[in-house]
Amino acid sequence: MDTSEVTTLVLAVEGVRVAVLFRELAGGGVKVSLRSKGLLDVQALATEFGGGGHRNASGIVLSGTLDDVVRRVADRAAALARSSP
C-alpha cells in the first residue's frame, strides 16, 4: 500500500478532515504527506515548513527526529483543523 492509499483510507473515516502521514527517510529527515478534504488548506500548513503542493494535497521534508517532526507538524495541523470551517 502506498502513502496515498493510507491517507485516502484515513480521510474516509467520518469526521476526519485532515490526514498527516510521517515517514522516516533512509538518508535522514522525515517526509510528511498532508491530505485534506473540503476547504481545509494543507498547502498553507506545508508552506509554513518550506513544503508545498495544493490545497488538499501537500508535502514537506523536514530534518530532525521523527518524534520532533511529529510534534511540530501535528500541533500545527490540529490548530488548522480547529480554526477552519
Backbone as XML, in Angstrom:
<?xml version="1.0"?>
<chain id="A" units="angstrom">
  <residue number="1" name="MET">
    <atom name="N" x="0.860" y="-1.179" z="0.000"/>
    <atom name="CA" x="0.000" y="0.000" z="0.000"/>
    <atom name="C" x="0.900" y="1.233" z="0.000"/>
  </residue>
  <residue number="2" name="ASP">
    <atom name="N" x="0.640" y="2.184" z="-0.902"/>
    <atom name="CA" x="1.442" y="3.397" z="-0.911"/>
    <atom name="C" x="0.808" y="4.464" z="-0.018"/>
  </residue>
  <residue number="3" name="THR">
    <atom name="N" x="1.531" y="5.572" z="0.175"/>
    <atom name="CA" x="1.080" y="6.595" z="1.119"/>
    <atom name="C" x="-0.251" y="7.220" z="0.736"/>
  </residue>
  <residue number="4" name="SER">
    <atom name="N" x="-0.511" y="7.362" z="-0.570"/>
    <atom name="CA" x="-1.785" y="7.969" z="-0.969"/>
    <atom name="C" x="-2.963" y="7.080" z="-0.582"/>
  </residue>
  <residue number="5" name="GLU">
    <atom name="N" x="-2.764" y="5.773" z="-0.614"/>
    <atom name="CA" x="-3.829" y="4.862" z="-0.208"/>
    <atom name="C" x="-4.103" y="4.970" z="1.293"/>
  </residue>
  <residue number="6" name="VAL">
    <atom name="N" x="-3.052" y="5.124" z="2.077"/>
    <atom name="CA" x="-3.213" y="5.246" z="3.531"/>
    <atom name="C" x="-3.989" y="6.515" z="3.871"/>
  </residue>
  <residue number="7" name="THR">
    <atom name="N" x="-3.583" y="7.639" z="3.291"/>
    <atom name="CA" x="-4.275" y="8.890" z="3.607"/>
    <atom name="C" x="-5.705" y="8.885" z="3.082"/>
  </residue>
  <residue number="8" name="THR">
    <atom name="N" x="-5.949" y="8.235" z="1.965"/>
    <atom name="CA" x="-7.321" y="8.117" z="1.447"/>
    <atom name="C" x="-8.197" y="7.341" z="2.422"/>
  </residue>
  <residue number="9" name="LEU">
    <atom name="N" x="-7.663" y="6.257" z="2.976"/>
    <atom name="CA" x="-8.412" y="5.476" z="3.965"/>
    <atom name="C" x="-8.719" y="6.299" z="5.216"/>
  </residue>
  <residue number="10" name="VAL">
    <atom name="N" x="-7.741" y="7.059" z="5.669"/>
    <atom name="CA" x="-7.946" y="7.890" z="6.868"/>
    <atom name="C" x="-9.021" y="8.937" z="6.605"/>
  </residue>
  <residue number="11" name="LEU">
    <atom name="N" x="-8.960" y="9.598" z="5.454"/>
    <atom name="CA" x="-9.950" y="10.632" z="5.138"/>
    <atom name="C" x="-11.350" y="10.063" z="4.938"/>
  </residue>
  <residue number="12" name="ALA">
    <atom name="N" x="-11.468" y="8.767" z="4.686"/>
    <atom name="CA" x="-12.776" y="8.140" z="4.518"/>
    <atom name="C" x="-13.511" y="7.958" z="5.845"/>
  </residue>
  <residue number="13" name="VAL">
    <atom name="N" x="-12.802" y="8.093" z="6.950"/>
    <atom name="CA" x="-13.417" y="7.959" z="8.270"/>
    <atom name="C" x="-14.298" y="9.180" z="8.531"/>
  </residue>
  <residue number="14" name="GLU">
    <atom name="N" x="-15.517" y="8.925" z="8.951"/>
    <atom name="CA" x="-16.459" y="10.023" z="9.213"/>
    <atom name="C" x="-15.891" y="10.986" z="10.248"/>
  </residue>
  <residue number="15" name="GLY">
    <atom name="N" x="-15.958" y="12.273" z="9.922"/>
    <atom name="CA" x="-15.488" y="13.318" z="10.831"/>
    <atom name="C" x="-14.032" y="13.716" z="10.641"/>
  </residue>
  <residue number="16" name="VAL">
    <atom name="N" x="-13.264" y="12.926" z="9.917"/>
    <atom name="CA" x="-11.859" y="13.249" z="9.678"/>
    <atom name="C" x="-11.771" y="14.202" z="8.495"/>
  </residue>
  <residue number="17" name="ARG">
    <atom name="N" x="-11.063" y="15.316" z="8.693"/>
    <atom name="CA" x="-10.918" y="16.302" z="7.623"/>
    <atom name="C" x="-9.482" y="16.474" z="7.176"/>
  </residue>
  <residue number="18" name="VAL">
    <atom name="N" x="-8.537" y="15.980" z="7.960"/>
    <atom name="CA" x="-7.130" y="16.093" z="7.588"/>
    <atom name="C" x="-6.401" y="14.807" z="7.968"/>
  </residue>
  <residue number="19" name="ALA">
    <atom name="N" x="-5.508" y="14.375" z="7.080"/>
    <atom name="CA" x="-4.684" y="13.189" z="7.338"/>
    <atom name="C" x="-3.223" y="13.605" z="7.191"/>
  </residue>
  <residue number="20" name="VAL">
    <atom name="N" x="-2.402" y="13.184" z="8.148"/>
    <atom name="CA" x="-0.986" y="13.502" z="8.126"/>
    <atom name="C" x="-0.219" y="12.198" z="8.284"/>
  </residue>
  <residue number="21" name="LEU">
    <atom name="N" x="0.665" y="11.918" z="7.339"/>
    <atom name="CA" x="1.451" y="10.694" z="7.366"/>
    <atom name="C" x="2.926" y="11.060" z="7.436"/>
  </residue>
  <residue number="22" name="PHE">
    <atom name="N" x="3.633" y="10.471" z="8.391"/>
    <atom name="CA" x="5.055" y="10.730" z="8.604"/>
    <atom name="C" x="5.846" y="9.490" z="8.209"/>
  </residue>
  <residue number="23" name="ARG">
    <atom name="N" x="6.951" y="9.716" z="7.456"/>
    <atom name="CA" x="7.793" y="8.591" z="7.058"/>
    <atom name="C" x="9.251" y="8.998" z="7.173"/>
  </residue>
  <residue number="24" name="GLU">
    <atom name="N" x="10.012" y="8.224" z="7.973"/>
    <atom name="CA" x="11.445" y="8.485" z="8.094"/>
    <atom name="C" x="12.136" y="8.136" z="6.779"/>
  </residue>
  <residue number="25" name="LEU">
    <atom name="N" x="13.058" y="8.984" z="6.365"/>
    <atom name="CA" x="13.791" y="8.766" z="5.137"/>
    <atom name="C" x="15.120" y="8.075" z="5.437"/>
  </residue>
  <residue number="26" name="ALA">
    <atom name="N" x="15.575" y="7.250" z="4.517"/>
    <atom name="CA" x="16.805" y="6.475" z="4.708"/>
    <atom name="C" x="18.016" y="7.376" z="4.950"/>
  </residue>
  <residue number="27" name="GLY">
    <atom name="N" x="18.100" y="8.492" z="4.278"/>
    <atom name="CA" x="19.243" y="9.396" z="4.421"/>
    <atom name="C" x="19.115" y="10.389" z="5.560"/>
  </residue>
  <residue number="28" name="GLY">
    <atom name="N" x="18.064" y="10.254" z="6.345"/>
    <atom name="CA" x="17.799" y="11.201" z="7.432"/>
    <atom name="C" x="16.652" y="12.119" z="7.064"/>
  </residue>
  <residue number="29" name="GLY">
    <atom name="N" x="16.019" y="12.624" z="8.055"/>
    <atom name="CA" x="14.888" y="13.505" z="7.848"/>
    <atom name="C" x="13.578" y="12.732" z="7.805"/>
  </residue>
  <residue number="30" name="VAL">
    <atom name="N" x="12.509" y="13.494" z="7.661"/>
    <atom name="CA" x="11.166" y="12.914" z="7.694"/>
    <atom name="C" x="10.336" y="13.526" z="6.573"/>
  </residue>
  <residue number="31" name="LYS">
    <atom name="N" x="9.673" y="12.672" z="5.819"/>
    <atom name="CA" x="8.731" y="13.126" z="4.801"/>
    <atom name="C" x="7.345" y="13.162" z="5.426"/>
  </residue>
  <residue number="32" name="VAL">
    <atom name="N" x="6.641" y="14.272" z="5.217"/>
    <atom name="CA" x="5.299" y="14.450" z="5.757"/>
    <atom name="C" x="4.332" y="14.622" z="4.598"/>
  </residue>
  <residue number="33" name="SER">
    <atom name="N" x="3.338" y="13.751" z="4.511"/>
    <atom name="CA" x="2.295" y="13.855" z="3.497"/>
    <atom name="C" x="1.042" y="14.402" z="4.169"/>
  </residue>
  <residue number="34" name="LEU">
    <atom name="N" x="0.484" y="15.442" z="3.597"/>
    <atom name="CA" x="-0.703" y="16.110" z="4.136"/>
    <atom name="C" x="-1.841" y="15.990" z="3.138"/>
  </residue>
  <residue number="35" name="ARG">
    <atom name="N" x="-2.983" y="15.538" z="3.589"/>
    <atom name="CA" x="-4.168" y="15.460" z="2.741"/>
    <atom name="C" x="-5.352" y="16.009" z="3.524"/>
  </residue>
  <residue number="36" name="SER">
    <atom name="N" x="-6.275" y="16.650" z="2.818"/>
    <atom name="CA" x="-7.462" y="17.186" z="3.479"/>
    <atom name="C" x="-8.641" y="17.089" z="2.532"/>
  </residue>
  <residue number="37" name="LYS">
    <atom name="N" x="-9.799" y="17.373" z="3.073"/>
    <atom name="CA" x="-10.983" y="17.450" z="2.224"/>
    <atom name="C" x="-11.713" y="18.742" z="2.543"/>
  </residue>
  <residue number="38" name="GLY">
    <atom name="N" x="-12.518" y="19.165" z="1.600"/>
    <atom name="CA" x="-13.242" y="20.416" z="1.784"/>
    <atom name="C" x="-12.330" y="21.621" z="1.641"/>
  </residue>
  <residue number="39" name="LEU">
    <atom name="N" x="-12.593" y="22.633" z="2.427"/>
    <atom name="CA" x="-11.863" y="23.889" z="2.332"/>
    <atom name="C" x="-10.611" y="23.929" z="3.200"/>
  </residue>
  <residue number="40" name="LEU">
    <atom name="N" x="-10.320" y="22.888" z="3.934"/>
    <atom name="CA" x="-9.152" y="22.873" z="4.808"/>
    <atom name="C" x="-7.886" y="22.888" z="3.949"/>
  </residue>
  <residue number="41" name="ASP">
    <atom name="N" x="-7.063" y="23.924" z="4.108"/>
    <atom name="CA" x="-5.928" y="24.192" z="3.224"/>
    <atom name="C" x="-4.616" y="23.671" z="3.816"/>
  </residue>
  <residue number="42" name="VAL">
    <atom name="N" x="-4.237" y="22.450" z="3.436"/>
    <atom name="CA" x="-2.969" y="21.902" z="3.929"/>
    <atom name="C" x="-1.765" y="22.496" z="3.198"/>
  </residue>
  <residue number="43" name="GLN">
    <atom name="N" x="-1.993" y="23.143" z="2.059"/>
    <atom name="CA" x="-0.879" y="23.813" z="1.391"/>
    <atom name="C" x="-0.344" y="24.942" z="2.264"/>
  </residue>
  <residue number="44" name="ALA">
    <atom name="N" x="-1.221" y="25.659" z="2.937"/>
    <atom name="CA" x="-0.785" y="26.728" z="3.840"/>
    <atom name="C" x="0.084" y="26.156" z="4.960"/>
  </residue>
  <residue number="45" name="LEU">
    <atom name="N" x="-0.304" y="25.007" z="5.476"/>
    <atom name="CA" x="0.479" y="24.346" z="6.522"/>
    <atom name="C" x="1.837" y="23.914" z="5.965"/>
  </residue>
  <residue number="46" name="ALA">
    <atom name="N" x="1.851" y="23.300" z="4.800"/>
    <atom name="CA" x="3.110" y="22.857" z="4.194"/>
    <atom name="C" x="4.043" y="24.039" z="3.952"/>
  </residue>
  <residue number="47" name="THR">
    <atom name="N" x="3.496" y="25.143" z="3.500"/>
    <atom name="CA" x="4.297" y="26.330" z="3.220"/>
    <atom name="C" x="4.990" y="26.850" z="4.477"/>
  </residue>
  <residue number="48" name="GLU">
    <atom name="N" x="4.325" y="26.751" z="5.617"/>
    <atom name="CA" x="4.933" y="27.176" z="6.894"/>
    <atom name="C" x="6.244" y="26.450" z="7.161"/>
  </residue>
  <residue number="49" name="PHE">
    <atom name="N" x="6.346" y="25.225" z="6.677"/>
    <atom name="CA" x="7.520" y="24.391" z="6.929"/>
    <atom name="C" x="8.417" y="24.255" z="5.697"/>
  </residue>
  <residue number="50" name="GLY">
    <atom name="N" x="8.203" y="25.078" z="4.677"/>
    <atom name="CA" x="9.044" y="25.031" z="3.486"/>
    <atom name="C" x="8.607" y="24.025" z="2.440"/>
  </residue>
  <residue number="51" name="GLY">
    <atom name="N" x="7.433" y="23.448" z="2.607"/>
    <atom name="CA" x="6.908" y="22.486" z="1.643"/>
    <atom name="C" x="5.958" y="23.151" z="0.677"/>
  </residue>
  <residue number="52" name="GLY">
    <atom name="N" x="5.168" y="22.355" z="0.002"/>
    <atom name="CA" x="4.223" y="22.907" z="-0.950"/>
    <atom name="C" x="3.267" y="21.862" z="-1.466"/>
  </residue>
  <residue number="53" name="GLY">
    <atom name="N" x="2.527" y="22.247" z="-2.477"/>
    <atom name="CA" x="1.554" y="21.339" z="-3.066"/>
    <atom name="C" x="0.292" y="22.073" z="-3.441"/>
  </residue>
  <residue number="54" name="HIS">
    <atom name="N" x="-0.835" y="21.481" z="-3.083"/>
    <atom name="CA" x="-2.156" y="22.023" z="-3.404"/>
    <atom name="C" x="-2.986" y="22.103" z="-2.124"/>
  </residue>
  <residue number="55" name="ARG">
    <atom name="N" x="-4.132" y="22.759" z="-2.218"/>
    <atom name="CA" x="-4.975" y="22.950" z="-1.041"/>
    <atom name="C" x="-5.271" y="21.633" z="-0.321"/>
  </residue>
  <residue number="56" name="ASN">
    <atom name="N" x="-5.588" y="20.585" z="-1.055"/>
    <atom name="CA" x="-5.982" y="19.329" z="-0.421"/>
    <atom name="C" x="-4.917" y="18.237" z="-0.464"/>
  </residue>
  <residue number="57" name="ALA">
    <atom name="N" x="-3.740" y="18.531" z="-1.008"/>
    <atom name="CA" x="-2.661" y="17.532" z="-1.066"/>
    <atom name="C" x="-1.319" y="18.245" z="-1.113"/>
  </residue>
  <residue number="58" name="SER">
    <atom name="N" x="-0.544" y="18.117" z="-0.060"/>
    <atom name="CA" x="0.749" y="18.797" z="0.026"/>
    <atom name="C" x="1.750" y="17.923" z="0.748"/>
  </residue>
  <residue number="59" name="GLY">
    <atom name="N" x="2.999" y="18.355" z="0.728"/>
    <atom name="CA" x="4.034" y="17.584" z="1.382"/>
    <atom name="C" x="5.166" y="18.447" z="1.885"/>
  </residue>
  <residue number="60" name="ILE">
    <atom name="N" x="5.943" y="17.861" z="2.785"/>
    <atom name="CA" x="7.065" y="18.542" z="3.421"/>
    <atom name="C" x="8.158" y="17.499" z="3.633"/>
  </residue>
  <residue number="61" name="VAL">
    <atom name="N" x="9.411" y="17.922" z="3.544"/>
    <atom name="CA" x="10.525" y="17.107" z="4.007"/>
    <atom name="C" x="11.259" y="17.944" z="5.042"/>
  </residue>
  <residue number="62" name="LEU">
    <atom name="N" x="11.361" y="17.406" z="6.264"/>
    <atom name="CA" x="11.978" y="18.137" z="7.372"/>
    <atom name="C" x="13.140" y="17.362" z="7.968"/>
  </residue>
  <residue number="63" name="SER">
    <atom name="N" x="14.129" y="18.097" z="8.445"/>
    <atom name="CA" x="15.202" y="17.458" z="9.189"/>
    <atom name="C" x="14.756" y="17.343" z="10.640"/>
  </residue>
  <residue number="64" name="GLY">
    <atom name="N" x="15.387" y="16.447" z="11.361"/>
    <atom name="CA" x="15.049" y="16.236" z="12.764"/>
    <atom name="C" x="14.603" y="14.813" z="12.997"/>
  </residue>
  <residue number="65" name="THR">
    <atom name="N" x="14.381" y="14.505" z="14.250"/>
    <atom name="CA" x="13.921" y="13.168" z="14.596"/>
    <atom name="C" x="12.443" y="13.027" z="14.275"/>
  </residue>
  <residue number="66" name="LEU">
    <atom name="N" x="11.998" y="11.801" z="14.135"/>
    <atom name="CA" x="10.585" y="11.546" z="13.880"/>
    <atom name="C" x="9.725" y="12.155" z="14.985"/>
  </residue>
  <residue number="67" name="ASP">
    <atom name="N" x="10.109" y="11.948" z="16.230"/>
    <atom name="CA" x="9.329" y="12.491" z="17.354"/>
    <atom name="C" x="9.215" y="14.008" z="17.286"/>
  </residue>
  <residue number="68" name="ASP">
    <atom name="N" x="10.323" y="14.686" z="16.977"/>
    <atom name="CA" x="10.325" y="16.142" z="16.899"/>
    <atom name="C" x="9.432" y="16.635" z="15.761"/>
  </residue>
  <residue number="69" name="VAL">
    <atom name="N" x="9.558" y="16.013" z="14.599"/>
    <atom name="CA" x="8.762" y="16.430" z="13.436"/>
    <atom name="C" x="7.273" y="16.173" z="13.678"/>
  </residue>
  <residue number="70" name="VAL">
    <atom name="N" x="6.955" y="15.032" z="14.258"/>
    <atom name="CA" x="5.552" y="14.724" z="14.565"/>
    <atom name="C" x="4.979" y="15.783" z="15.498"/>
  </residue>
  <residue number="71" name="ARG">
    <atom name="N" x="5.711" y="16.113" z="16.535"/>
    <atom name="CA" x="5.231" y="17.114" z="17.493"/>
    <atom name="C" x="4.990" y="18.459" z="16.823"/>
  </residue>
  <residue number="72" name="ARG">
    <atom name="N" x="5.959" y="18.920" z="16.036"/>
    <atom name="CA" x="5.851" y="20.231" z="15.399"/>
    <atom name="C" x="4.700" y="20.290" z="14.394"/>
  </residue>
  <residue number="73" name="VAL">
    <atom name="N" x="4.612" y="19.305" z="13.528"/>
    <atom name="CA" x="3.610" y="19.344" z="12.456"/>
    <atom name="C" x="2.219" y="18.992" z="12.981"/>
  </residue>
  <residue number="74" name="ALA">
    <atom name="N" x="2.114" y="18.004" z="13.847"/>
    <atom name="CA" x="0.804" y="17.597" z="14.367"/>
    <atom name="C" x="0.148" y="18.733" z="15.151"/>
  </residue>
  <residue number="75" name="ASP">
    <atom name="N" x="0.937" y="19.472" z="15.921"/>
    <atom name="CA" x="0.386" y="20.612" z="16.660"/>
    <atom name="C" x="-0.212" y="21.640" z="15.711"/>
  </residue>
  <residue number="76" name="ARG">
    <atom name="N" x="0.497" y="21.950" z="14.616"/>
    <atom name="CA" x="0.000" y="22.928" z="13.650"/>
    <atom name="C" x="-1.190" y="22.382" z="12.868"/>
  </residue>
  <residue number="77" name="ALA">
    <atom name="N" x="-1.171" y="21.100" z="12.537"/>
    <atom name="CA" x="-2.307" y="20.505" z="11.812"/>
    <atom name="C" x="-3.564" y="20.531" z="12.664"/>
  </residue>
  <residue number="78" name="ALA">
    <atom name="N" x="-3.418" y="20.237" z="13.952"/>
    <atom name="CA" x="-4.567" y="20.285" z="14.858"/>
    <atom name="C" x="-5.110" y="21.702" z="14.969"/>
  </residue>
  <residue number="79" name="ALA">
    <atom name="N" x="-4.227" y="22.681" z="15.053"/>
    <atom name="CA" x="-4.654" y="24.085" z="15.130"/>
    <atom name="C" x="-5.376" y="24.498" z="13.849"/>
  </residue>
  <residue number="80" name="LEU">
    <atom name="N" x="-4.861" y="24.054" z="12.706"/>
    <atom name="CA" x="-5.501" y="24.365" z="11.419"/>
    <atom name="C" x="-6.901" y="23.764" z="11.359"/>
  </residue>
  <residue number="81" name="ALA">
    <atom name="N" x="-7.037" y="22.518" z="11.776"/>
    <atom name="CA" x="-8.344" y="21.852" z="11.741"/>
    <atom name="C" x="-9.344" y="22.551" z="12.663"/>
  </residue>
  <residue number="82" name="ARG">
    <atom name="N" x="-8.868" y="22.999" z="13.823"/>
    <atom name="CA" x="-9.763" y="23.704" z="14.761"/>
    <atom name="C" x="-10.212" y="25.062" z="14.235"/>
  </residue>
  <residue number="83" name="SER">
    <atom name="N" x="-9.347" y="25.730" z="13.488"/>
    <atom name="CA" x="-9.656" y="27.093" z="13.047"/>
    <atom name="C" x="-10.378" y="27.166" z="11.705"/>
  </residue>
  <residue number="84" name="SER">
    <atom name="N" x="-10.426" y="26.057" z="10.979"/>
    <atom name="CA" x="-11.033" y="26.048" z="9.650"/>
    <atom name="C" x="-12.490" y="25.610" z="9.730"/>
  </residue>
  <residue number="85" name="PRO">
    <atom name="N" x="-13.365" y="26.278" z="8.933"/>
    <atom name="CA" x="-14.784" y="25.903" z="8.948"/>
    <atom name="C" x="-15.029" y="24.514" z="8.398"/>
  </residue>
</chain>
